[in-house]
Amino acid sequence: MDRHTRNVQQDVRELGALLGDVLEDQTSHSAFETVESCRTNAIDYRSGEIDTREPLVSELEGLSPHHQRVVARAFTTYFELVNLAEERERVRTLRSDSQAETLEDGLEAVAEELGERDRETVRRVLDDVLVEPTFTAHPTEARRKTVKSKLRTVATHLETLDERLLTDKEADQVWRDVDAEVTSLWQTPQVRSRQPEPEDEARNVQWYLENTLFDVVGEVYDELDDALAETLEKSIDVPTLFEFRSWAGSDRDGNPYVTPEVTAATLERQRSVVLDRYRSQLERLTGVLSQDGSRIEVGSAFRESLDRDRDRLPGTARTAEQRYPGEPYRQKLELMRERLDRVGDVRPGGYGSADELREDLSVLAESLRRNDAESVADAHVDPIARRVDTFGFSLASLDLRDHQEKHTNAIAEALDREGIDYRGLSEEERVEFLTDAVLQDEPVIDLEDRDGLSPDTERVLRLFSDLADWQREYGNEAIDTYCISMTEEPSHVLEVLFLADQAGVVSLPEHAGIDVVPLLETEYALSGARRIIGTLFENEAYAKALSARGGTQEIMLGYSDSNKENGFLAANWSLYKNQRRLGEICADHDVTMRLFHGRGGSISRGGGPMNEALLALPNDTVSGQVKFTEQGEAIAEKYANPRIAERNIEQMLNAQLRARLQAIETPEEEVREEWIDAMDEMADAARAEYRDLLETDGFVSYFEQATPITVIENLNLGSRPASRSDERTVEDLRAIPWVFSWTQSRCILPGWYAIATGVDAYLDAGGSMDVLREMYEEWPFFRTTLDNAAASMSRTDLEIASQYADIADPDLRDRFFPRVSEEYERATDLLEEISGQDSPRTRERGENLELRNPYIDPLNLLQVHLLDHDDRTDLEERTLRLTVKGIAAGMKNTG
């Protein structure tokens, strides 16, 4: 039986035709003809019907500013609609494969694998695994919230057309609604007129948690429970396997707009949202649990729980008894809702923690089961309990983050008032001072005395003072992690521990209210991992804090800045080696390691398929616990649609459960010495070539002229500035606009540059192509690295990139573009030879780029034309910004 009435070709065709009608209605027939002419010229060139782009270029350059705007809007809107059609096709495929039981990387597959092991091993794997996707507010989402809302409405209409059997009249009515939404979309400003504020970013993250993930959690656990029940002889209790965290509203690194007020408002709003969802769940449950108390035996545990609530809330108890006489479950649920209403309230009787709500749900489920209503408990109570396990009372726990310099400077300034010259201390002296200060009972500085201090210092001291208040109000679990950007010394970690101690968040040896997380991102920090982490583990104060936190050390790895500093191949190899080194250090000190992978959405920033990335991690680093960032357009792509969100979570769990099983059975996988030597040779040469490119005189000027970086820096993508300072250097530029700019110009240099130089260096030194092929076939790390590079190369189009290069100064173009092109061509041949697969030029990786390119080309060429003119009008400037948005939609990627 076919469960769908449509296909992707029909969706694309009909949405495209509808857009054409809207375009003509909203503009003019001549504007419609202009867009059609650009489209057909682009298609004819890509298909080989004509041998030059000159007709398309001439037409675009001859357009009036008004018609340029129409062309940019038309192709941008087209991609937004086509992306919805492709999302719908993903859902069709998921549903069809699930029905046919051919879905790969799902929970049934991993349950079958676990079913082949003994029960003790299965129990250990389940107990060890905890997957924590962490949403960030990094500015890579180019679409306005209003635009996203309209597109989600269109997506809902497509689902209705595809999955419901409609009469012709009903289908016509749905299409009328789609027409209305697309018309409204056309009339809506596409580009933000103001910069988003941190509260906007926090609400954006909250939307996915509240409207998608909250609902799919129970379904994921149900599926895993069912799959394990089929493969294991006895049922097994599945613990909490995933939780969600967020940086939105709490990440201060480089963002002066994330104030304590923003964080406090985020905490309050998230608690309010999740409590409202629980209330709604309990209200629906009240409609289900209508059992007659005279016909069931609820059990002593339930009776005692109900009696405690009656004593706690006598007024509500009387109301519940009057409303639901003889219906004990409904009375209990009424009291539970009242306790939720009083969380954070001055009135007594509210739940003190999510654990108390979870216990009430357990008592309710147990009572139902003793009355042979197991199906009711399974279907209606257990899913709510799973949500409480996952979201608690915080929806998503917040991580704080700031740059290490902020803490060092704040401590130095505060201590200067105490007559202590902290700046003048050596690293060893700083470690000794901070250790003694944390271990002594008396505070060293008063966080409340901030008069006369610099704004930055006042901000840091206030944050830690407020952190203590937040934990008292919302619970430690709501905000219990502090990440330190650019950690390079042990003192940088101890400084945060010291400030937390002064705030009372840490009180050793009994209590440590936060995990202090070093973010290692520079080559100096990564190569000095033993110096940093080993020193901390051997430090008396830090060891006590670690013990108070359960003996698990979280360490964050920065993929983005590592790539920008070292280049793709060298960065990936450095991260791999240093993960293993960190694993060794933690093992030496009997510490459980939790790696936090600071991955971006793009390949250049550590992106790519998450399940492949998790399975490619070194076995000796897979403790079971893992965190990774989710950001920008990747959040919308993965979590906007409930079915796709559920599939992503399933794939993550599949990969992490398999990876942990593999790590238990093979604690350290075999990596041949000759493979390591080969990678060392390739990485060293690749890094040298990459650094030489960046440091060649004129490269920054070429980058500014041959990409739209100056436009991207001024887009209202996020609340955080694009650069760390006003200096015009690659080092100063943040990784996101760096990658975003290369992606727009279709060069995507950060995702592949210098791989060919590295491979050639290895071969020139006597290396063997056969060894490289073996590495690709047998080593997940190497295969994933090359596949990701190939994906970036498949999205690179040097013919389009040459158009951008042509608007740079001729001497800069001649100096850099041939160098980049030669590296690309050589890498193309080498990757094909190593992998035995099609050339990266033709590999589509499921993105349908061959079909998309003719529609991206007009946007690229129009962008080039506008970039080539310095005296742009306001209308042309708005059109230029719109081309950035359209190309991002067409490439399905920004930074």
N, C-alpha and C positions, 0 to 999 in steps of 0.2 A: 504493500500500500504506500503510495506516494504521500508524504506528509506535508508537501509544499505545493502551492499552485503556481509558483513563478520561478524564474531563474535569474541569474545575475545579468545576463545579456538583455533580458526584457526590462529589468529595473533600470539599467544604464540607458537603454534606448528611450524608454518612456520618460524618465527624469530629464534626459537631455532635451527631448522634444518639448516637454513642459517648460523647461528653462528658456528655450527658444521663443515660445509663445509669450512668456512673461517679459523677456527682453524686448520683444517687438512692441508689446502693449505699453511697457513702461518707458520706452525711449522712442524709437522710430524705426520704420522699415529700413532706412539707410544704415542705421546703426546695426541692425540685425544683419544686413548684408555685409557690412564691414567685418563683423565677428566671423561670419561664415566664410568669408574670403580668406581671413587669417588662418582659420582652422583648416580649410582645404589645401592652402599652400603649404602649411606645415606637414600635413599628412602626405601630400604628394612628394615632398622632399624626402621624408623618412622612408617612404615606400619605394623610392627610386624612380618615380614618374618624371621628376625634374631633377637636374643635377646641380642646382644652386639654390641657396636661400635668398637670393637677391630680391625676388618678388615679394617675399614676406618682409624682409628688412625694409625695402622701399615703402611698402604700404604702411608699416608701423611708423616709420620716420615721417611720413607725410600726413599723419593723422593730426587733427586739431586736438588741443588738450582735452576737450570734452570727450571726443571719441576714444582717445587713449584711456581715459577713465572708464568708459563703457567696456572696452576690450579687457582691461585688467579685472573689472568686477565680474564680467561674464565668465572668464576662465577660472577665476577664483571660486565663484559660486558653483561652477561645474564640478570642480574637484571636491568641494565639500559634499555635494550630492552623490558623486561617484563613490566617495569614501563610505558613505552610508550604505550604498548598494553592495560594496565589498564586505562590509561588516555583516550585512544580512546573509551574504553567501557563506561567510565563516560559520554563522549560526546554523544554516542549512546543513553544512558539512558535518558539524558537531552532532546534530540531532540524527542525521542519517547514519553516521559511523557508530554512534551509540546504540542505535536500534539494531544495526548489523553486527554489533560486538566486535568491531574492527578498530575502535578508538585506541590509538597508541598513547603511551605515556600517561595513562589514567590510573585511577586508584585500583581498578580491578587487576591491572597488570602487576602493580607492586604488591598487592595482596597475594597474588598467585606466587610471586617470588618469595615472599615471606612465608607462605604456607609450606615451602619446601625445607624450612629450617625448624629447629626445635623451639619449643615454647619459650624457653629462657632467653634465647637470642631475640625472638620477636618482642618479648617484653622489654628487653634492654634497648632495642632500636626505638620502640615507641616512647619509652621514658626519656631517651636522650634528645629526640628531635624537637626543636622549636624553631619555626620559621617566622621571621619578623619583617615583613615589608614596611619600609619607613618612607612616608610621603614627605617630600620636600616642596618648598615654595620656589625652587629655582626657576628663573623666568625663561622657560622654553616653550610655553603654550602661547601660540600667536593669536588664538581666537578669543574674542570677547565672550563673556559669560552669556550675554543676551543672545549672541549668535549660536552658541552651543545649545542653549535652551530650545531655540527654534529648530535646530537640526535634530535634537532628540525627539521633538514632536513628530517630525517627518519620519524618523526611524520607527516610531511607534505605529504610525500609519502603514509603513511598509510591512511591518510584522503582521498587522491585521489583514492586509491584502494577501499575505503569503501563507498564513497559518489558519485562516478561518475560511469556511465555505460560505461565500457571500452570494446573494442574488445580484443580478446586474445592477439593479437600482441601488443596493447597498454599496457595491463597489464604486459606482459613480459618485455616491456621496462621500466616500473616503477620498477619492481622487479630487473632489471639490475642496476638501479640507487640505490636501497636500498642495493644491494650487494656491489656496489662500496663504498657507504658511510660506511657500516659496516667494510669493508676491511680497509678503511682509518682510521676508529675508532680504529681498532685493532693495527694499526701501529703507532698510536698517543700516546705519553706519557700520562698516566692517572693521575699521581701525579705531582703537581706543582714543578718546579725546583727552583722557587724563591718565596719569600713571596709577596703576593699582596700588592700593594701600595694603599693608600686611594683614589687616582684618579681611580684606577681599580674598587674599590668598588662603587664609585659614578657612574661610567659609567655602571656598572652592574644594579644598581637601575634604572638609566635613561633608559636603554633598555626596561624594562617592561612598564615604563610610556609612552615612545615614540611609541613603536611598538605594544602594546596590549591595554593598558588602554585608550590612547587617542582616539582610534577608537571605543571602546565599550560604551563610556560615552553617546553618543547621543542615542544609541539603548536602554540603560537602561531607560532614561527619556521618550523616545517614548513609551516604554512598560507601564510605570507608567501612562503617560498621557492617553493612550488608556484604561487602566484598570479603572482609576478614572472616565473617561467619561462614561463608561458603568454602573457604580454603583451610580454616583451622577446625580441629575436631571440637573444640569448645569455644564459646564466646569469650572475648577478652575485652577488658575495659580499656577504652582509648582515651589517653589523657589529652590535655590541651596541646595541640600541635602547631598552632599558629596564632599570632596576635598582630595587632597593627600599631604602629607608632607614627609620630609626625614631628616635623621640624617647623611646620607652618605656624607662625605666631610666636616662635621661641628661638629661631636661629638668628643670632645677632651678628654673625661674622660678616663684616662689611656692610651691614644694613643698619644705619642709625635710626631707622623708623620703627624697628622692633623694640618698643619700650616695655617696661614692666606692666604698664596699663594694657598693652596689647596682649601680653601673655596671660594676665589675669582674666581679661575678657574672653580669651580663647578657652581657658580652663572652665570658666563658668558656662559658656555657651555649649561646649562639648558635653559637660555633665547634664545640662538641661535637656539637650537633644536626646541623649541615651536614656535618661529617665523617662522622657515622654514616650520613647519607643517601648520601653518595658511596660509602662502603664497601658499602652494600647494592646500589647500582647496579653497582659493579664485580663484586660477587659474582654478580649475575644475568648480567652480561656473560660471566663465566667459563663459565656454562652454555651460552652461544651460540658462543663462539669456540673450537671444538674442532678446528680445522684441523690436519691432519697436516703437520708441518714438512717431511717428505720429499717432499711433493707440491706445495709452494708455494715461491716465492722471496720471502722477507719484505722484502728490500731492505736497503741499507747503513745507512740512517738508523735503521731498526728494530734491526738487529743492534748498531749502536753504542750505542743507547739501552739495550738489554738488557744489553750488556757493562758499561756504566757502573753499572747497578743491581746487577749481580753483584759488581762490585768494592766497591760501597758497602755491600751487605748479603750477605756471603758465606754466612752461616748460612741465611738465608731462601732464597737462591739454590739451595743444595743440597737443601733441603726441597722447593722448587718443582720441581726436576729429577726428584726421586724420585717426587713425586706426579703430575707431568704429563710423563713422558718423551716426547720427540719432539713436544711441543705448545708451540711458542714463545709463542703469544699468551697461553695460560693461565699460563705461567711469568711472563711480563711482568706480567699482572694480579695475580698473587700478590705480586710485588715492589711493585707500586703500592699494594696494600692495606696492606702492611707500612709503606710510607713514610707513608701516611695515619695509621696507628697511632702513628707517632713524631712527628707534628706537636705541638709544645709539650712534647715529652718530653725528658728529660735524655739519652736515648740518641741517638746521631748517626744520620744517614741519612734523617731525615724531610724532607718537602717544605718548602722554605723559603718558598714562596708558592704561591698558587693558579695563578700563571702556569706554574709547573713542572708541575703536574698537567695543565694545559691543553695544554702542549707534548707530554706523553706521550700524551694522547688524540689529538692531531693526528698524531703519528707512527704510532699504531695505525691510525687511519682511512686514512692515506696507504698504508700497507702492504696493507690490505684492498683498496683500490681498484686497486693495481697487480696484484692477483691476481683481478681481475674480480669482486670481492665488494662492489661499490658499494652494492648494496641493503642489505647487512649494515651497512656503515658509516653509511648514511643512517638506517636504522631503529634502530640500537642504540648507536652511538658518538657521532654528532653531537648527539643530544638531551642526553647527559651533558655534552658540551663546552659546549653552550648554557647549561646550568645552572651550570657553573663560571664562565662569562663573567658570568652574572647575579648569582650569590650569593657567589662567591669563597670565602674561608674564614671569612667573617663573617656569612653568612646575610643580614643587612641592616646596612649601615653606620650607626653611631650619630651623631646630631648632638647636640652639647652646647648647652645654652641657659641663660642666666640674665639677670637684670635689670641694666641698665647701672649702677644705683645701687650694686649689690654690688661691682662692679669699682672704681668711683670711690672708694668708702669704703675698700675694702681697700688700694688703692694709697696713698691719703692716710695711712692709719694706718701702713702699712709704711714709707713715706718719712719720716714724722714721726720715726721712730727714727733716721733718717739725717740729721736736721736740715733737712729740706726741707719747706716749708709748701705742699704741693700744693693744699690747699683754697683757699689765698689767691691762687693763680694765676688769671689770666684765661684764657678759652678759647684765645686765641692763644698765651699763655705755656705752657699745658698741651701744646698741639700741638708747640711747639718743644722742650719738655723731653722729651716721649715720643719724638719723632723722634731726638734726639741720643742718648737712652738705648738705643734699638734699634740704632742704627748703630754705637755703640761696642762694642769687644770685651769689656770688663770688665762683669760683672753689677753692677747697682745695689742689688738687694735679694737676700737669701738666703731662698728659698722654704721651706727646711727649718727656719729659725729662727722658730718660731711661738709661743714662750713669751710669755705676757703679752698676747697680742693678743685682740681680741674674738672670740667664736665665729664670727660671720659672716666676718670677715677670715681667721681660721684656715681656715675651710671653703674660701674662694676660693683661697688660696695652696696648700692641699693638693691641690685639684682639678688645678691646672696642673702641680704636681709629679707627681701620679699620671698625668696625661695623657702625659707623656714616657715613663713606665714602660709604659703601655698600648700605646703605639705601638711600642715595642721588642718587646713580647711578642706582640701580635696583628697588627702591621703598620699603617702609616699609614692604609690604606684602611678599616680597621675603625672608626676614629673620627677623622675628619679635617675636621669642620666645627664652627664655634662661632658660634651665633646670639645676637645681643644684643637683648633686648627693650627697647622704648621708647628706641631710639636717636634722639637729637635733635641731637647735635653730633659733629663729626669726632673729637674726643678720645675719645668713647665707643668708637669702633672701634679707635683707636690704643692705648687702654688694654689691650684684649685682646691686640693684637699685642705690646705690651710684656711682659705677663705670660707669653705663650708664648715670647718671646725669653729671658726670665729662666729659664724652665724648660728651654731648649735645644730646644724644639719648633720654634723658628724660629732660623735662623742665616744671616743675609744676607751676601752676595747669593746664596749657593749653595742654601740650603734653606729652605722654608717648609712645615711639616708640616700646616697647617690653612688652610682658607678661613675668613676672618672675615666674617660675614654680618650686616649691619645690618638690623634689623627696623623698618621705617617704618610706624607705625600711627596716630599723631596727626596732626591737620591741620597743626600746626606743623612736624612732621618731613617730611610729604609735600610741603608747599609749599616747604620749605627743602631739597629734594633736591639742587639744584645747589650750594648752600652746603656740604652735608655730603659728597656723593659727589665733586663737583668738587675740593674741597679735598684729599680723600684721593688722588685720581688725580695731583694735582700735588705730593703730598708725597714726598720722596725715599725715606724708609724704606718707606712703603706701596707706592710704585711698584715697588720692588725685590721686595717680598713678592709682589705681584701677578704680576710677571714670573716669579718662581720657581714660581708655581702655574699657569703656562701662559697668563696674560693673560685669564682669565675671572673676572668679578666676579659673585658671587651676591648678590641683593638680595631680601629678603623683604618682602612686603606684608601688612599685617594687616587682614583684612577684618572680623573680629569687632568689635574695639575701634573701628575707624573707623566702622562702622555704629552702634554704641552711642553714639558721640560726636556723629555728624552726622546720623543718620537714613539710611534706605535709599537714596533717590535721590541725595542729596548725596554720600554715601560712595561710591556706584558711579561717579559722575561724577569725583570727586576721584581715585579710584584709576585710572580710565581716563586722565585728563589726565596724572597723574604717572607712569604707565607710559611714556607717550610722552616725557615730559620726561627720564626716566631713560634711555630709548633714545637720545635726542639727546646727553645727557652722555657716555654710553659711546662713541657714534660719534665725538664730538668728540675723544676721547682714545684712539681706536683700541683700545677694550676690548670684549671679547665679554661680553654681558650674559646672565645666567641668572636669570630671575625665579622666585621661590619664592612661590607663592600660598598664604597662610595661610587656607585656606577651611575652614569648618565644614560639617557635614552639612545644616543647614537653610539655606533661602533667605536668612534674615536674617543669616547668618554667611558668606555667599559661596558657599553650596551651590547645588545644581541640577545638571542634566545636564553632566557633565564635558566631553563632546565638543563640546557647544554653546558652553561657556565658552571652550575652547581656540580654537575657530574665530572667536569674537567678539573676541579680543585684537587690539590694533592691529598692523598688519603690521610696523611698524618696531620692535616689541618682540619679535618672534618670531625668535630666533636659532637655534632648533631644540632647544636645551636648555630644559627646564622642570621645575620641582618643584611639588608641591602636597601639602597635608596631607590625610590620610584619617583619620577619627576616629570613635569611638563606634559607634553603631548602623550608620553608613554602612559600616564595615569588614565587619560581619557580613552586611549586605545585599548587598554587592558581592563578597565573597571567601569566604563560607562554602561555597557550592556551586561545585564545580570548573567546570561548564559556564558558569555566570554569571560566574565570575571570568575565564575565558578570553574571554568576550564583552566584558567591561569593558576588558580589556587591548587587545583588538582595536579597540574604539571609540576608546580613547585614542590608539593608534598611527595609526589612520585620520585622526583629527582633527589630530594634530600633524604628520604627514607632509604632509597637504593644506595646513595652515597655513604650513608652511615653504616648500612649493612656491609658494604664493601670495605669500609675503614675498619670495622670490627674484625672481619675475616682476613683482611690483608692490611695490617696497620701501616705498612709502608710499601707502596707499589714499586715495582722494579723500573727504574729509569737508568738505562745504560750510560756508562761513563762517556762513551763516544757521543751520545746524544747531548749530554750536558756540555761537553767540549764544543760541539757544533753550535749550540745555542749561544755559548759565551762568545765564540768567534763572530757569529752573525750579529748578535746584539751590540757588541763593541763597535763594529764597523758601521752598523745602521745608526747608532747614536752619534758617532762622529760625523757622518754625512748629514744627519738631521740638524745637529748643532751648527755645522758649517753653513748650511743653508740659512738658518735663522740669523746667524751672526755676520753673514756677508753684507757688506755695506750697501745700503739701499733696499734691503729686503722689507723693512717695515713700511717704507714708502710704497713699494710695489704692492704689498698687502692692502694698504689703504686705498690704492688706486684701482686695483684689479678685483676687488670684492666690495660688497655694499656695507662694509663694517661701519662707516660713518653714519649710515642710515639706521643700522641695527642698534647702534649705541643710543640713538635718540628715540627708538620705538618705546611705547609704553607697555612693555612686556611684563615687567615685574617691578616690585618696589625697591629692589636692590640695584645700586649703580652698576654699570657695565664694567667699569675699571676700578682698581683699588686706589688709584691716584690720577693726577693729570699728566703723568709721564706717558710718552708715546713709545712704549716698548711692548714686545710680545709678553714679557714676564709680567708686566703690570696688568695686561688685559686678562679678564676672567676667561675661563676655559669655554664657557657657553657661547659668548659672542664670537670667540675664535673659531669654534667649529661651525657655528651657525653661518658665518660669513663664507667659509669655504664650501659649505653645502649649497648655499644659494648660487654660487658661481659655478657649480657642478664640477668642482675640482676635488673636494673632500680629501685634500692632502693629509690631514691629521690621521686618517684611517688606514693609510697604506704607505706613505712616503718612506723611503730608505730600505724597504724590504729587499728590493733587488740588489742594492749595494751590499746588504748583509749577506745574502745568499751567494753573490759573486765572490765576496771576500772568503767565505768558507770554501767554495770550490777552488778558488785560486790558491788557497793554502793546502790543497791536496785532498779536500773533502770529496765525498762521493754522492752523486745524485741518488744512488740506490739507498744510501743511509737516510737521506731526506725522505725518500718514499716510505721507508720503513717507519720513520718517525711519524709520518702523516697517518699511516695505517694503524699503528699500534699505540700511539701516545695521545690521549685525549687533549692534553694541553696544546700540543703542537697543531693538531688537526683543527681544534676550535679557533686557535689564533689565525691560522691561514684562511679558514672558512670566513671568519669575520672580516679579514682584510679583503678577501674576494668579494664579499657583500658590499663593502665600501667602494671597491673598484667597479663593480657592476653599476653603481649609481653615479659613477664619475663619467662625464662626457667631455672629453678634451676639446672637441670641436666647438661646443658651447663655451667652455672655459677660455678658449682662444679669443672669443669675442670680448670677454672681460679683459683679457690680457692686452688687447689692442687699444683699450682706452687708457692704459698706463703710459707713462713717458716711454718713448721708443727705446731708449738705452736700458731702462729697467726691464721692459718686456723682453728684449733680446738677451738680457743677462739671466733672467729667471725662468721664463716660460719654456724654452727648449730644455733646460735642465730638468724641470718637473716632468715634461712630456717624455723625455728619454727614460727617466726612472719608471714612469708608468708603463711604457711599452715593454721594457725589460721585465718588470714585475709580472705583467700579464703572461708573458711566455713562460717564466719560471714557475708561477703558480699552476699553470696548466700542466707543465711537465712533472711537477712534484705530485699533484693530486690525481692526475689522469682524468680530470673532469674538463667540462667545457671551459672555454676562456671566460675570465671574469667579465669580459665585455658583453657576453651573451647570457650569462647566468642571471636569472630574474629573481631568484630567492622568494618567489611567491608575491612579489610586489607589482607584477604586471607593468613594469616600467616601459616595456616595448610599446604597450598600448597607451601609456600615459605621456610618453615623450612628446608626441606631436602637439599635445595640449599644454605642456610645460614650455615648449620652445617659444611661443609668442610672448609669454610672460618674461622669460629670460631676456629675449631680444629687446623687448620694451624697456626692461630694467636697465640694460646696457645703454640704450639710447638716452634715457633720462639721467643716468649716472654721468654720462659724457658731457652734460651741460651744467655749469655751475650756477647759472642765473635762472634757476627754475622758479616758476610762479608757485603760489600757494596750492593751486589745483594740481600742478605737476608734482609738487612735493607729496601731496596726499596720494596721488596715483602711484608714485614710486614706493611709498610705504605699503600700498595695497599689493603691489607686485611681490613684495617680500612675503606677505601673508599667503598669496596664491601659490607661490613656488613651494612654500613650506607645506601647504595642503597637497600639492601635487607630488612632492617627494615623500610625504607622510613622515617628515622629520625636520627638526630645526637644529637644536644643538644637543 
